Each structure stands twice: as C-alpha cells, then as structure tokens.
Amino acid sequence: MKTSVLKNTKEFLIFPSSPFHFDGTFHKSSHFLDKLSDWKTGKYWQAIRIGKRLFGLKVENKGEIQKPKIKVSVFYDKNIFEKEIENIKYEIIWRFDLNANLKEFNKLAKQDRRFYPIFKKWLGMRNSSAHNLYELLIIAVVLQNATVRRTVQMMNALLDNYGIKLKFDNKEIFAIWLPNRLKGVSKQNLRDLKIGYRAKFIKQLSQDFAENKVDEQKLRSLDQEKAKQELLKLYGVGPETARILLFEVCHQYNTFDHIAPWQQKIYSQLFYKKSLIPAEKIKDDIKKLYGKYSMLAVHYIWEDVFWRRKNEKIDWLEKEIRL
C-alpha cells in the first residue's frame, strides 16, 4: 500500500448559506465506520482527489448556525496551484451542499408538529457526500446485500490492498484508488478479498470510469429523470443505488421513490411505530407531507435516530442494522 505524507498547508474560508449545522452536515451517524474520514465535534478530516492528485482536508467550524463560517486547511506535498485550490473549494461547496437554500423546507418543517423538534434540532443540516461519483459507487457496491459488519470488512480489505494512505495533521486517512488502478487486477484477485459477486461490479465500473464513459460534472446539471437514466446505464446500478446517487451526488431532494426492504422496516418504526407498513403507503404518506423535499425530510429523521443511537440503546434498530 502506498503512503503519502503531506506536510504543507494552505487555508481558506467558506461561508455556507444560513442556517447551517456543521456536525450534522459533515458527520452522518447512519454511515458505516470507515477509514476514509475522521470527525469530532466541530472538526472533520478526509482525503480529496482533484484530477489524479490527492490532498488532505481539515474542515473546522468557525461560525454559528445563523452566521456560518468554516475554515478549510488543505494539506499537500511539494506545491499547489491556485486552480487546484479553486477546484477543492468548489468540490467542498458542491459535495456538502453548502450553498443550499432551505428556507422553503424549513417553513414546511414547522408545520409538522410531530417531527418539528427533530427538524429544529438539526436546523441547517445538509445532505452531503464526501466522495466523488466513482468512490461513492464503490461504497454502494460493498453495501449491497450485506450487514454493516460485513461491509466494513470488505471496504477495509479493498483499501488495504488498493487504497492510498495519507498522513497529515497527525491523522491517517485512506483514499479510494483511481479507476485505472484496477486495470491489471483480475476478478479473481478481487474475489480473493472475500467480496464475492461484487468483484465483477467493481471491475466493470472501474473500467467504465477509466474510459471516461461517465461525466460527473454533466450529471450534476441534468434534471432528475435524465440523471436517473444516465445512472441506470452504469453496471450494477439499480433503482435503490440510483436514488442514493441522485440525492447525495446531485442533491435532488424529491427522490423518495424507492424503499429497500431493510429501510421499510426502519421507516415503519420511525413513522408508525409498527414492525412493517407497506412501502407504497410509506411513500405516499411522506410525499403528501413533504412534497419536493420528501427525501430531505426523511434524511433528517433518519439521521436523528442514528445520532440518538450513540447515547442510547434502541432495540428495534439494533435488530435491523445487525452491526
């Protein structure tokens, strides 16, 4: 495994739209623990790839909910160009949805007597993805049909064999490989890491991205239906993965149109306090309440229960996630 030590730093400020919730945006408690980032209250670290070059990021909360300000420290080796700084800043703003206008959503949230305490607690939280499209697809593949524990094992095996370790700011953060890194790697090599059928998905997706068959920047600008059709062309991407990508990569808030069976059980408990409610009823009820912000509203309520899990045992949730 390659290790890069990044000693040089460059700093800049970003002023997200108000209101803004730093920790709710930069740390998603529902995500499985990985070696790709680190977080503690008010601070966040990750690697970011611009072109073929990797940088270390440290993001710090320097403002307040109504007067947000974040400080970004970029760690690099040798030198850094102004264009690279501009691209890093753009990617952070886009990936973490820092320019989002949530005024209409916040007004809608106030009308929901039952869940408004949750919306108020997380006021200004954004849906976000720390990763580019290829990286997020790799994560989506190891999430398929697996318990959280199994997903962590597969991701760690892949990173240990093909990832890159960055050392900066007294942290060790991993980065996912470039797609062409797997060009000479056989499906059997990948299967030997005990990732099963996912080997063929990772191999084919890596080939497609290495051949530039996917334009992430263009995808971000497409309307929902066109973006969905482009995503469904990708090998191994079905309705659920497409929904995740539309929400996290494209920041489209009204993508609550597919519910996986394991999610159905959690939604049933969250919204109805029952073990199993028909998926169609859940979708209809949520869309009636939140309209074009349906997925964003669900995201707030979903993340809240996983944040609660940090401090209290929620028996029905532990049964479903099987960590």
TORKOL-4160 file (C-alpha; in steps of 0.2 Angstrom, whole numbers, padded with zeros to 4 digits, m for minus):
323
<pt num="1" X="0000" Y="0000" Z="0000"/>
<pt num="2" X="0006" Y="0017" Z="m0005"/>
<pt num="3" X="0008" Y="0030" Z="0009"/>
<pt num="4" X="0010" Y="0049" Z="0006"/>
<pt num="5" X="0015" Y="0061" Z="0020"/>
<pt num="6" X="0008" Y="0079" Z="0017"/>
<pt num="7" X="0016" Y="0092" Z="0027"/>
<pt num="8" X="0012" Y="0109" Z="0018"/>
<pt num="9" X="m0004" Y="0118" Z="0021"/>
<pt num="10" X="m0015" Y="0131" Z="0013"/>
<pt num="11" X="m0030" Y="0139" Z="0021"/>
<pt num="12" X="m0046" Y="0147" Z="0015"/>
<pt num="13" X="m0063" Y="0151" Z="0022"/>
<pt num="14" X="m0081" Y="0146" Z="0016"/>
<pt num="15" X="m0097" Y="0155" Z="0021"/>
<pt num="16" X="m0111" Y="0142" Z="0019"/>
<pt num="17" X="m0129" Y="0149" Z="0017"/>
<pt num="18" X="m0138" Y="0152" Z="0033"/>
<pt num="19" X="m0144" Y="0142" Z="0044"/>
<pt num="20" X="m0130" Y="0129" Z="0044"/>
<pt num="21" X="m0127" Y="0114" Z="0055"/>
<pt num="22" X="m0109" Y="0109" Z="0054"/>
<pt num="23" X="m0109" Y="0092" Z="0063"/>
<pt num="24" X="m0125" Y="0086" Z="0055"/>
<pt num="25" X="m0118" Y="0090" Z="0038"/>
<pt num="26" X="m0100" Y="0084" Z="0040"/>
<pt num="27" X="m0104" Y="0068" Z="0050"/>
<pt num="28" X="m0118" Y="0056" Z="0046"/>
<pt num="29" X="m0120" Y="0044" Z="0060"/>
<pt num="30" X="m0130" Y="0032" Z="0049"/>
<pt num="31" X="m0115" Y="0029" Z="0038"/>
<pt num="32" X="m0104" Y="0014" Z="0042"/>
<pt num="33" X="m0087" Y="0017" Z="0050"/>
<pt num="34" X="m0073" Y="0018" Z="0038"/>
<pt num="35" X="m0055" Y="0024" Z="0036"/>
<pt num="36" X="m0059" Y="0037" Z="0023"/>
<pt num="37" X="m0063" Y="0051" Z="0035"/>
<pt num="38" X="m0062" Y="0056" Z="0054"/>
<pt num="39" X="m0073" Y="0068" Z="0064"/>
<pt num="40" X="m0075" Y="0075" Z="0081"/>
<pt num="41" X="m0086" Y="0089" Z="0086"/>
<pt num="42" X="m0083" Y="0105" Z="0075"/>
<pt num="43" X="m0069" Y="0096" Z="0065"/>
<pt num="44" X="m0068" Y="0085" Z="0050"/>
<pt num="45" X="m0054" Y="0076" Z="0040"/>
<pt num="46" X="m0054" Y="0067" Z="0023"/>
<pt num="47" X="m0044" Y="0065" Z="0008"/>
<pt num="48" X="m0050" Y="0073" Z="m0009"/>
<pt num="49" X="m0044" Y="0069" Z="m0026"/>
<pt num="50" X="m0043" Y="0083" Z="m0039"/>
<pt num="51" X="m0039" Y="0076" Z="m0056"/>
<pt num="52" X="m0026" Y="0062" Z="m0052"/>
<pt num="53" X="m0019" Y="0072" Z="m0037"/>
<pt num="54" X="m0024" Y="0068" Z="m0018"/>
<pt num="55" X="m0025" Y="0081" Z="m0005"/>
<pt num="56" X="m0029" Y="0080" Z="0014"/>
<pt num="57" X="m0043" Y="0091" Z="0021"/>
<pt num="58" X="m0046" Y="0098" Z="0038"/>
<pt num="59" X="m0063" Y="0107" Z="0040"/>
<pt num="60" X="m0067" Y="0117" Z="0055"/>
<pt num="61" X="m0082" Y="0125" Z="0062"/>
<pt num="62" X="m0078" Y="0144" Z="0065"/>
<pt num="63" X="m0096" Y="0151" Z="0065"/>
<pt num="64" X="m0113" Y="0149" Z="0072"/>
<pt num="65" X="m0129" Y="0142" Z="0065"/>
<pt num="66" X="m0136" Y="0159" Z="0059"/>
<pt num="67" X="m0119" Y="0166" Z="0055"/>
<pt num="68" X="m0109" Y="0151" Z="0047"/>
<pt num="69" X="m0091" Y="0151" Z="0043"/>
<pt num="70" X="m0079" Y="0136" Z="0040"/>
<pt num="71" X="m0060" Y="0136" Z="0039"/>
<pt num="72" X="m0053" Y="0123" Z="0027"/>
<pt num="73" X="m0035" Y="0118" Z="0028"/>
<pt num="74" X="m0028" Y="0109" Z="0013"/>
<pt num="75" X="m0013" Y="0098" Z="0015"/>
<pt num="76" X="m0001" Y="0094" Z="0001"/>
<pt num="77" X="0016" Y="0089" Z="m0004"/>
<pt num="78" X="0028" Y="0100" Z="m0014"/>
<pt num="79" X="0017" Y="0113" Z="m0021"/>
<pt num="80" X="m0001" Y="0118" Z="m0025"/>
<pt num="81" X="m0008" Y="0129" Z="m0039"/>
<pt num="82" X="m0022" Y="0142" Z="m0037"/>
<pt num="83" X="m0033" Y="0132" Z="m0049"/>
<pt num="84" X="m0032" Y="0117" Z="m0038"/>
<pt num="85" X="m0037" Y="0127" Z="m0023"/>
<pt num="86" X="m0052" Y="0134" Z="m0033"/>
<pt num="87" X="m0057" Y="0116" Z="m0038"/>
<pt num="88" X="m0056" Y="0110" Z="m0020"/>
<pt num="89" X="m0066" Y="0124" Z="m0014"/>
<pt num="90" X="m0079" Y="0121" Z="m0027"/>
<pt num="91" X="m0080" Y="0102" Z="m0023"/>
<pt num="92" X="m0082" Y="0105" Z="m0005"/>
<pt num="93" X="m0096" Y="0118" Z="m0008"/>
<pt num="94" X="m0105" Y="0106" Z="m0020"/>
<pt num="95" X="m0102" Y="0089" Z="m0011"/>
<pt num="96" X="m0108" Y="0096" Z="0006"/>
<pt num="97" X="m0122" Y="0107" Z="m0002"/>
<pt num="98" X="m0115" Y="0122" Z="0007"/>
<pt num="99" X="m0125" Y="0135" Z="m0004"/>
<pt num="100" X="m0142" Y="0126" Z="m0002"/>
<pt num="101" X="m0157" Y="0137" Z="0000"/>
<pt num="102" X="m0168" Y="0128" Z="0013"/>
<pt num="103" X="m0180" Y="0142" Z="0018"/>
<pt num="104" X="m0195" Y="0134" Z="0010"/>
<pt num="105" X="m0191" Y="0117" Z="0018"/>
<pt num="106" X="m0189" Y="0125" Z="0035"/>
<pt num="107" X="m0206" Y="0133" Z="0033"/>
<pt num="108" X="m0213" Y="0116" Z="0029"/>
<pt num="109" X="m0205" Y="0108" Z="0043"/>
<pt num="110" X="m0213" Y="0120" Z="0056"/>
<pt num="111" X="m0230" Y="0113" Z="0050"/>
<pt num="112" X="m0225" Y="0096" Z="0056"/>
<pt num="113" X="m0230" Y="0095" Z="0074"/>
<pt num="114" X="m0224" Y="0078" Z="0077"/>
<pt num="115" X="m0206" Y="0079" Z="0069"/>
<pt num="116" X="m0203" Y="0098" Z="0071"/>
<pt num="117" X="m0192" Y="0095" Z="0086"/>
<pt num="118" X="m0181" Y="0085" Z="0076"/>
<pt num="119" X="m0180" Y="0097" Z="0061"/>
<pt num="120" X="m0177" Y="0111" Z="0074"/>
<pt num="121" X="m0163" Y="0101" Z="0082"/>
<pt num="122" X="m0154" Y="0099" Z="0065"/>
<pt num="123" X="m0159" Y="0116" Z="0058"/>
<pt num="124" X="m0147" Y="0119" Z="0043"/>
<pt num="125" X="m0141" Y="0101" Z="0041"/>
<pt num="126" X="m0137" Y="0097" Z="0023"/>
<pt num="127" X="m0137" Y="0081" Z="0013"/>
<pt num="128" X="m0120" Y="0078" Z="0008"/>
<pt num="129" X="m0107" Y="0066" Z="0000"/>
<pt num="130" X="m0089" Y="0067" Z="0004"/>
<pt num="131" X="m0084" Y="0057" Z="m0011"/>
<pt num="132" X="m0084" Y="0058" Z="m0030"/>
<pt num="133" X="m0096" Y="0048" Z="m0040"/>
<pt num="134" X="m0084" Y="0033" Z="m0043"/>
<pt num="135" X="m0079" Y="0032" Z="m0025"/>
<pt num="136" X="m0097" Y="0033" Z="m0019"/>
<pt num="137" X="m0102" Y="0019" Z="m0031"/>
<pt num="138" X="m0088" Y="0008" Z="m0024"/>
<pt num="139" X="m0096" Y="0011" Z="m0007"/>
<pt num="140" X="m0113" Y="0007" Z="m0013"/>
<pt num="141" X="m0107" Y="m0009" Z="m0020"/>
<pt num="142" X="m0100" Y="m0015" Z="m0004"/>
<pt num="143" X="m0116" Y="m0010" Z="0005"/>
<pt num="144" X="m0126" Y="m0022" Z="m0006"/>
<pt num="145" X="m0134" Y="m0036" Z="0002"/>
<pt num="146" X="m0123" Y="m0036" Z="0017"/>
<pt num="147" X="m0123" Y="m0032" Z="0036"/>
<pt num="148" X="m0114" Y="m0017" Z="0042"/>
<pt num="149" X="m0100" Y="m0028" Z="0049"/>
<pt num="150" X="m0098" Y="m0037" Z="0033"/>
<pt num="151" X="m0097" Y="m0020" Z="0023"/>
<pt num="152" X="m0084" Y="m0014" Z="0034"/>
<pt num="153" X="m0073" Y="m0030" Z="0032"/>
<pt num="154" X="m0075" Y="m0029" Z="0013"/>
<pt num="155" X="m0071" Y="m0010" Z="0012"/>
<pt num="156" X="m0056" Y="m0012" Z="0023"/>
<pt num="157" X="m0049" Y="m0026" Z="0013"/>
<pt num="158" X="m0051" Y="m0016" Z="m0003"/>
<pt num="159" X="m0042" Y="m0001" Z="0005"/>
<pt num="160" X="m0028" Y="m0011" Z="0012"/>
<pt num="161" X="m0024" Y="m0019" Z="m0005"/>
<pt num="162" X="m0028" Y="m0005" Z="m0017"/>
<pt num="163" X="m0031" Y="0011" Z="m0007"/>
<pt num="164" X="m0018" Y="0025" Z="m0003"/>
<pt num="165" X="m0014" Y="0031" Z="0015"/>
<pt num="166" X="m0012" Y="0049" Z="0018"/>
<pt num="167" X="m0003" Y="0056" Z="0034"/>
<pt num="168" X="m0007" Y="0074" Z="0038"/>
<pt num="169" X="m0012" Y="0084" Z="0054"/>
<pt num="170" X="m0007" Y="0069" Z="0065"/>
<pt num="171" X="m0021" Y="0058" Z="0056"/>
<pt num="172" X="m0020" Y="0043" Z="0044"/>
<pt num="173" X="m0034" Y="0044" Z="0031"/>
<pt num="174" X="m0037" Y="0032" Z="0017"/>
<pt num="175" X="m0041" Y="0037" Z="m0001"/>
<pt num="176" X="m0050" Y="0026" Z="m0014"/>
<pt num="177" X="m0039" Y="0021" Z="m0028"/>
<pt num="178" X="m0041" Y="0028" Z="m0046"/>
<pt num="179" X="m0052" Y="0018" Z="m0058"/>
<pt num="180" X="m0037" Y="0013" Z="m0069"/>
<pt num="181" X="m0028" Y="0006" Z="m0053"/>
<pt num="182" X="m0038" Y="m0010" Z="m0056"/>
<pt num="183" X="m0034" Y="m0012" Z="m0074"/>
<pt num="184" X="m0022" Y="m0026" Z="m0072"/>
<pt num="185" X="m0032" Y="m0034" Z="m0057"/>
<pt num="186" X="m0042" Y="m0049" Z="m0061"/>
<pt num="187" X="m0060" Y="m0053" Z="m0054"/>
<pt num="188" X="m0052" Y="m0067" Z="m0045"/>
<pt num="189" X="m0039" Y="m0056" Z="m0037"/>
<pt num="190" X="m0054" Y="m0046" Z="m0030"/>
<pt num="191" X="m0064" Y="m0061" Z="m0025"/>
<pt num="192" X="m0049" Y="m0067" Z="m0015"/>
<pt num="193" X="m0053" Y="m0052" Z="m0004"/>
<pt num="194" X="m0069" Y="m0061" Z="0000"/>
<pt num="195" X="m0080" Y="m0048" Z="m0008"/>
<pt num="196" X="m0090" Y="m0061" Z="m0018"/>
<pt num="197" X="m0100" Y="m0056" Z="m0033"/>
<pt num="198" X="m0096" Y="m0038" Z="m0030"/>
<pt num="199" X="m0079" Y="m0041" Z="m0039"/>
<pt num="200" X="m0087" Y="m0041" Z="m0056"/>
<pt num="201" X="m0096" Y="m0025" Z="m0052"/>
<pt num="202" X="m0081" Y="m0016" Z="m0046"/>
<pt num="203" X="m0071" Y="m0022" Z="m0061"/>
<pt num="204" X="m0083" Y="m0016" Z="m0074"/>
<pt num="205" X="m0087" Y="0001" Z="m0065"/>
<pt num="206" X="m0068" Y="0004" Z="m0064"/>
<pt num="207" X="m0066" Y="0000" Z="m0082"/>
<pt num="208" X="m0081" Y="0012" Z="m0087"/>
<pt num="209" X="m0074" Y="0026" Z="m0077"/>
<pt num="210" X="m0056" Y="0023" Z="m0083"/>
<pt num="211" X="m0063" Y="0025" Z="m0101"/>
<pt num="212" X="m0072" Y="0041" Z="m0096"/>
<pt num="213" X="m0089" Y="0034" Z="m0100"/>
<pt num="214" X="m0096" Y="0044" Z="m0086"/>
<pt num="215" X="m0096" Y="0063" Z="m0084"/>
<pt num="216" X="m0100" Y="0068" Z="m0066"/>
<pt num="217" X="m0100" Y="0087" Z="m0069"/>
<pt num="218" X="m0113" Y="0085" Z="m0083"/>
<pt num="219" X="m0123" Y="0073" Z="m0072"/>
<pt num="220" X="m0125" Y="0086" Z="m0059"/>
<pt num="221" X="m0133" Y="0098" Z="m0071"/>
<pt num="222" X="m0146" Y="0086" Z="m0078"/>
<pt num="223" X="m0164" Y="0086" Z="m0072"/>
<pt num="224" X="m0169" Y="0071" Z="m0061"/>
<pt num="225" X="m0176" Y="0059" Z="m0075"/>
<pt num="226" X="m0161" Y="0062" Z="m0086"/>
<pt num="227" X="m0149" Y="0060" Z="m0072"/>
<pt num="228" X="m0158" Y="0044" Z="m0067"/>
<pt num="229" X="m0157" Y="0036" Z="m0084"/>
<pt num="230" X="m0138" Y="0040" Z="m0085"/>
<pt num="231" X="m0135" Y="0032" Z="m0068"/>
<pt num="232" X="m0145" Y="0017" Z="m0073"/>
<pt num="233" X="m0134" Y="0014" Z="m0088"/>
<pt num="234" X="m0119" Y="0010" Z="m0076"/>
<pt num="235" X="m0116" Y="m0008" Z="m0072"/>
<pt num="236" X="m0124" Y="m0014" Z="m0056"/>
<pt num="237" X="m0134" Y="0002" Z="m0053"/>
<pt num="238" X="m0152" Y="m0002" Z="m0049"/>
<pt num="239" X="m0166" Y="0009" Z="m0043"/>
<pt num="240" X="m0160" Y="0010" Z="m0025"/>
<pt num="241" X="m0142" Y="0014" Z="m0029"/>
<pt num="242" X="m0148" Y="0027" Z="m0042"/>
<pt num="243" X="m0159" Y="0035" Z="m0029"/>
<pt num="244" X="m0145" Y="0037" Z="m0017"/>
<pt num="245" X="m0134" Y="0044" Z="m0030"/>
<pt num="246" X="m0147" Y="0057" Z="m0036"/>
<pt num="247" X="m0149" Y="0063" Z="m0018"/>
<pt num="248" X="m0131" Y="0063" Z="m0012"/>
<pt num="249" X="m0122" Y="0067" Z="m0028"/>
<pt num="250" X="m0135" Y="0078" Z="m0037"/>
<pt num="251" X="m0143" Y="0085" Z="m0021"/>
<pt num="252" X="m0161" Y="0081" Z="m0028"/>
<pt num="253" X="m0172" Y="0082" Z="m0013"/>
<pt num="254" X="m0188" Y="0073" Z="m0020"/>
<pt num="255" X="m0180" Y="0056" Z="m0024"/>
<pt num="256" X="m0191" Y="0046" Z="m0011"/>
<pt num="257" X="m0197" Y="0034" Z="m0025"/>
<pt num="258" X="m0189" Y="0018" Z="m0019"/>
<pt num="259" X="m0188" Y="0009" Z="m0002"/>
<pt num="260" X="m0177" Y="m0006" Z="0000"/>
<pt num="261" X="m0184" Y="m0020" Z="0012"/>
<pt num="262" X="m0172" Y="m0016" Z="0026"/>
<pt num="263" X="m0176" Y="0003" Z="0025"/>
<pt num="264" X="m0195" Y="m0002" Z="0025"/>
<pt num="265" X="m0193" Y="m0010" Z="0042"/>
<pt num="266" X="m0184" Y="0006" Z="0049"/>
<pt num="267" X="m0196" Y="0018" Z="0041"/>
<pt num="268" X="m0211" Y="0008" Z="0048"/>
<pt num="269" X="m0204" Y="0010" Z="0066"/>
<pt num="270" X="m0199" Y="0028" Z="0064"/>
<pt num="271" X="m0215" Y="0035" Z="0056"/>
<pt num="272" X="m0228" Y="0022" Z="0063"/>
<pt num="273" X="m0221" Y="0013" Z="0077"/>
<pt num="274" X="m0225" Y="m0003" Z="0069"/>
<pt num="275" X="m0215" Y="m0018" Z="0063"/>
<pt num="276" X="m0220" Y="m0017" Z="0045"/>
<pt num="277" X="m0230" Y="m0005" Z="0034"/>
<pt num="278" X="m0232" Y="m0007" Z="0015"/>
<pt num="279" X="m0219" Y="0003" Z="0006"/>
<pt num="280" X="m0232" Y="0011" Z="m0005"/>
<pt num="281" X="m0241" Y="0018" Z="0010"/>
<pt num="282" X="m0225" Y="0025" Z="0017"/>
<pt num="283" X="m0220" Y="0033" Z="0001"/>
<pt num="284" X="m0237" Y="0041" Z="m0002"/>
<pt num="285" X="m0238" Y="0047" Z="0016"/>
<pt num="286" X="m0221" Y="0055" Z="0016"/>
<pt num="287" X="m0224" Y="0063" Z="m0001"/>
<pt num="288" X="m0240" Y="0070" Z="0004"/>
<pt num="289" X="m0232" Y="0078" Z="0019"/>
<pt num="290" X="m0216" Y="0085" Z="0012"/>
<pt num="291" X="m0218" Y="0086" Z="m0007"/>
<pt num="292" X="m0202" Y="0090" Z="m0017"/>
<pt num="293" X="m0192" Y="0089" Z="0000"/>
<pt num="294" X="m0198" Y="0071" Z="0004"/>
<pt num="295" X="m0181" Y="0064" Z="0003"/>
<pt num="296" X="m0173" Y="0078" Z="0013"/>
<pt num="297" X="m0186" Y="0077" Z="0027"/>
<pt num="298" X="m0183" Y="0058" Z="0028"/>
<pt num="299" X="m0165" Y="0061" Z="0029"/>
<pt num="300" X="m0166" Y="0072" Z="0044"/>
<pt num="301" X="m0177" Y="0060" Z="0054"/>
<pt num="302" X="m0166" Y="0045" Z="0048"/>
<pt num="303" X="m0150" Y="0053" Z="0054"/>
<pt num="304" X="m0158" Y="0059" Z="0070"/>
<pt num="305" X="m0161" Y="0041" Z="0076"/>
<pt num="306" X="m0143" Y="0036" Z="0072"/>
<pt num="307" X="m0137" Y="0050" Z="0082"/>
<pt num="308" X="m0148" Y="0045" Z="0096"/>
<pt num="309" X="m0140" Y="0028" Z="0095"/>
<pt num="310" X="m0124" Y="0035" Z="0100"/>
<pt num="311" X="m0131" Y="0038" Z="0118"/>
<pt num="312" X="m0145" Y="0026" Z="0120"/>
<pt num="313" X="m0149" Y="0008" Z="0115"/>
<pt num="314" X="m0163" Y="0007" Z="0103"/>
<pt num="315" X="m0168" Y="m0012" Z="0102"/>
<pt num="316" X="m0178" Y="m0012" Z="0086"/>
<pt num="317" X="m0164" Y="m0003" Z="0077"/>
<pt num="318" X="m0150" Y="m0014" Z="0083"/>
<pt num="319" X="m0160" Y="m0029" Z="0077"/>
<pt num="320" X="m0162" Y="m0021" Z="0059"/>
<pt num="321" X="m0144" Y="m0015" Z="0056"/>
<pt num="322" X="m0135" Y="m0030" Z="0064"/>
<pt num="323" X="m0119" Y="m0022" Z="0067"/>
